Amino acid sequence: MRIALSQLTTGPDPERNLELLRTEAHRAAADDARVIVFPEAAMACFGTPLAPLAQPLDGPWATAVRRLAEETGLVVVAGMFTPAPDGKVANTLLATGPGVEAAYDKIHLYDAFGFAESDTVAAGSEVVTIEVDGVRIGLATCYDVRFPELFRAHADAGALLSLLPASWGAGPGKREQWELLIRARALDATLWLAAVGQADPAASDPAASATKSAAPTGIGHSALVGPDGTVRQRLGAGPGTLLADVDLDEVAAVRRAVPVLANRRLTTPTAPIPS
């Protein structure tokens, strides 16, 4: 399966961001991709008031993405924001294209490193997979990568590949954590992992470095990781597209060699010993 990982920097305007998606999707289709994956917050970047721009899955932004998928023949996966109760939004991945229509609401919210995503975003609760040409694919978003059980749930559902759109927060050690975590999640679920981040805004526009935001706006370094935990292809900090042919048969070979899913044993926590 040929997939395209589109690492770009989105701004606060959903319509302008849609034009970015349109350009990259047509490029990927010309390169015979079957799936194109855009980052988390492809609709509008973090640091933007989210509730006023959130739209339902049948709203104009999602409808335009569906039209784009129809035009190109691609399955398109892109991060957007949908309305949720109490004035919050859901951090949603829309997956749409021939034979595919699904949405995943981010389960694990980024309440870490001084940022509180849960102040404005409602957590999802359902594991979501899609099927493309008979291949099961799991959906996850950014901070989800710190929770291995989600990726094992993808594998348990039959996934051979997980897609991880992200808008990774910058900071000391954060790139190293990103690279370690995406490799670990591929290895401990023994599946392919396509991790697609927002590009570093400063790499997209040097003037952006003068207006840094505390919001997680991306560091780049998208990568395709094999089921053995090795990085097969990667991008740098700036905008770019990674086009990759994924050998899905490799999953079965790795799972035969390292059957960590089959070898799992449930453990029961024990009560602490009184001091």
C-alpha positions in Angstrom: 0.0 0.0 0.0 1.4 3.4 -1.0 0.7 6.1 1.5 1.6 9.8 1.7 2.5 11.6 4.9 1.9 15.3 4.4 3.8 17.4 7.0 2.6 21.0 6.8 2.0 24.0 9.0 -1.6 25.1 9.3 -2.8 28.5 10.4 -6.0 29.7 12.1 -8.0 29.9 8.8 -9.8 26.7 7.9 -10.4 27.7 4.3 -6.8 28.6 3.7 -5.7 25.3 5.3 -8.1 23.4 3.1 -6.2 24.8 0.1 -3.0 23.4 1.5 -4.7 20.0 1.8 -6.0 20.2 -1.7 -2.6 20.9 -3.2 -0.9 18.1 -1.3 -3.7 15.6 -2.0 -3.6 16.1 -5.8 0.2 15.7 -5.7 -0.1 12.4 -3.7 -2.7 11.2 -6.2 -0.4 11.9 -9.1 2.2 9.8 -7.3 -0.2 6.9 -7.1 -0.8 7.0 -3.3 -3.8 5.2 -1.9 -4.0 7.1 1.4 -2.8 10.6 2.4 -2.5 11.5 6.1 -2.5 15.1 7.3 -1.5 16.3 10.8 -3.7 16.9 13.8 -5.3 20.3 13.7 -5.2 20.4 9.9 -8.4 22.4 10.1 -6.9 25.1 12.3 -3.8 25.3 14.4 -3.7 25.1 18.2 -3.5 28.6 19.8 -6.7 29.5 17.9 -10.0 29.8 19.7 -11.5 26.4 18.8 -15.2 26.5 19.7 -16.1 29.3 17.2 -14.6 27.4 14.3 -15.7 23.8 15.2 -18.0 22.2 12.6 -20.0 19.0 12.6 -19.0 16.1 10.5 -21.6 17.1 7.9 -20.5 20.7 7.9 -18.7 22.6 5.1 -15.1 21.8 6.0 -15.6 18.1 6.3 -17.8 18.1 3.2 -15.0 19.8 1.3 -12.5 17.1 2.5 -14.9 14.4 1.3 -15.1 16.2 -2.1 -11.3 16.2 -2.2 -11.2 12.5 -1.5 -13.7 11.9 -4.4 -11.7 14.1 -6.8 -8.4 12.3 -6.1 -9.6 8.8 -5.4 -7.6 8.9 -2.1 -8.5 8.0 1.4 -7.9 11.3 3.2 -7.2 11.4 7.0 -7.1 14.9 8.5 -7.5 16.5 12.0 -10.4 18.8 12.6 -12.5 20.1 15.5 -16.1 19.2 16.0 -18.6 20.6 18.5 -18.9 18.9 21.9 -21.1 19.5 25.0 -20.5 22.4 27.5 -18.9 24.7 24.9 -16.0 22.3 24.2 -14.9 20.7 21.0 -13.7 17.2 20.1 -10.3 16.8 18.6 -11.4 14.6 15.6 -9.7 12.7 12.9 -11.9 12.5 9.8 -11.1 9.5 7.5 -12.9 9.6 4.3 -12.6 8.3 0.7 -13.7 5.4 -1.5 -15.3 2.9 0.8 -14.2 4.7 3.9 -16.1 7.0 6.2 -15.1 7.2 9.9 -14.2 9.7 12.7 -12.0 9.2 15.7 -12.2 11.6 18.7 -8.8 11.8 20.5 -9.0 9.8 23.7 -6.0 11.0 25.6 -5.9 14.8 26.0 -2.7 16.7 26.3 -2.7 17.9 29.9 1.0 18.0 30.2 4.1 20.2 30.0 2.0 23.2 31.2 -0.7 22.9 28.5 -4.3 21.8 29.3 -6.1 20.6 26.3 -9.0 19.4 28.4 -9.9 23.0 29.2 -11.4 23.3 25.7 -11.5 19.8 24.3 -13.7 16.8 25.4 -12.1 13.4 25.4 -13.2 10.6 23.1 -13.8 7.1 24.3 -13.9 4.7 21.3 -11.1 2.9 19.6 -11.6 3.4 15.8 -10.2 1.4 12.9 -10.9 1.7 9.2 -10.5 -0.7 6.3 -8.8 0.2 3.0 -8.5 -2.4 0.3 -9.1 -5.1 2.9 -6.4 -3.8 5.2 -7.3 -2.8 8.7 -5.8 0.6 9.9 -6.0 2.1 13.4 -6.4 5.8 14.1 -4.7 7.7 16.9 -3.8 11.3 17.6 -0.6 12.9 19.1 -0.6 12.4 22.9 -2.2 9.0 22.4 1.3 7.8 21.5 2.2 7.8 25.2 -0.4 5.0 25.8 0.6 1.7 24.4 -2.7 0.0 25.1 -4.4 2.0 22.4 -2.0 0.6 19.7 -2.3 -2.9 21.0 -6.1 -2.4 20.7 -5.6 -1.6 17.1 -3.6 -4.8 16.6 -6.3 -6.8 18.5 -8.8 -5.4 16.0 -6.7 -6.7 13.2 -4.8 -3.5 12.2 -1.5 -3.9 10.3 -0.9 -0.1 10.3 -1.7 2.7 12.7 -1.9 6.3 11.6 -0.8 9.0 14.1 -1.5 12.6 13.1 0.1 15.0 15.6 0.8 18.6 16.5 3.7 17.8 18.8 4.7 20.4 21.4 8.2 21.8 21.3 10.6 21.9 24.2 13.7 20.4 25.7 13.9 16.7 24.9 10.6 16.6 23.0 12.0 15.6 19.7 13.8 12.7 21.3 10.6 11.6 23.1 8.6 11.8 19.9 11.2 9.5 18.1 11.4 7.1 21.0 7.6 6.8 21.4 6.7 6.3 17.8 9.3 3.5 17.5 8.1 1.9 20.8 4.5 1.9 19.8 5.2 0.2 16.5 7.4 -2.4 18.2 5.1 -3.2 21.1 2.1 -3.6 18.8 4.2 -5.1 16.0 2.5 -3.0 13.3 3.5 -0.2 10.9 3.2 3.3 12.3 2.8 6.4 10.2 3.4 9.4 12.4 2.5 12.6 10.7 3.3 15.9 12.6 2.7 19.5 11.9 5.9 21.1 10.5 7.9 23.4 12.8 6.3 26.9 12.1 9.7 28.5 12.2 10.9 26.2 9.5 7.8 27.1 7.4 8.1 30.8 8.1 11.2 32.2 9.9 9.1 35.2 11.0 7.1 32.7 13.1 10.0 32.2 15.5 9.4 35.8 16.8 5.8 34.9 17.8 6.2 31.6 19.5 3.0 30.2 21.2 2.7 28.0 24.3 0.3 25.9 22.2 1.6 22.7 20.6 2.2 23.9 17.0 4.5 21.2 15.8 8.1 20.2 15.4 8.0 18.2 12.2 10.1 14.9 12.0 7.2 12.8 10.7 8.3 9.2 10.1 7.3 5.8 8.9 8.2 3.1 11.4 8.2 -0.6 10.6 6.7 -3.3 12.8 10.2 -4.1 14.1 10.5 -0.6 15.5 13.0 0.7 12.9 12.5 4.0 11.2 12.2 3.4 7.5 11.7 6.9 6.2 11.6 10.3 7.9 11.3 14.1 7.3 13.1 17.0 8.9 11.5 20.0 10.7 10.2 21.8 7.6 7.2 21.1 5.4 7.4 18.1 3.1 5.7 15.0 1.9 6.9 11.5 2.6 5.7 8.9 0.0 6.1 5.3 1.1 5.3 1.8 -0.1 4.3 -0.2 3.0 5.0 -3.9 2.8 2.1 -5.2 4.9 3.2 -8.8 4.7 6.1 -7.8 7.0 3.8 -7.6 9.9 3.1 -11.3 9.9 6.8 -12.1 9.7 7.7 -9.9 12.6 4.8 -11.3 14.7 6.1 -14.8 14.1 9.6 -13.8 15.1 8.6 -11.6 18.1 5.1 -12.8 19.2 4.6 -10.2 22.0 0.9 -10.0 21.3 0.4 -13.7 21.6 2.7 -13.9 24.6 0.9 -11.3 26.7 -0.3 -12.3 30.2 -2.8 -10.3 32.2 -1.5 -9.1 35.5 -3.5 -8.1 38.6 -2.2 -5.1 40.6 -1.4 -6.0 44.2 -2.2 -3.8 47.2 0.7 -1.9 48.6 2.5 -3.4 51.6 1.6 -1.4 54.8 4.6 0.6 56.1 
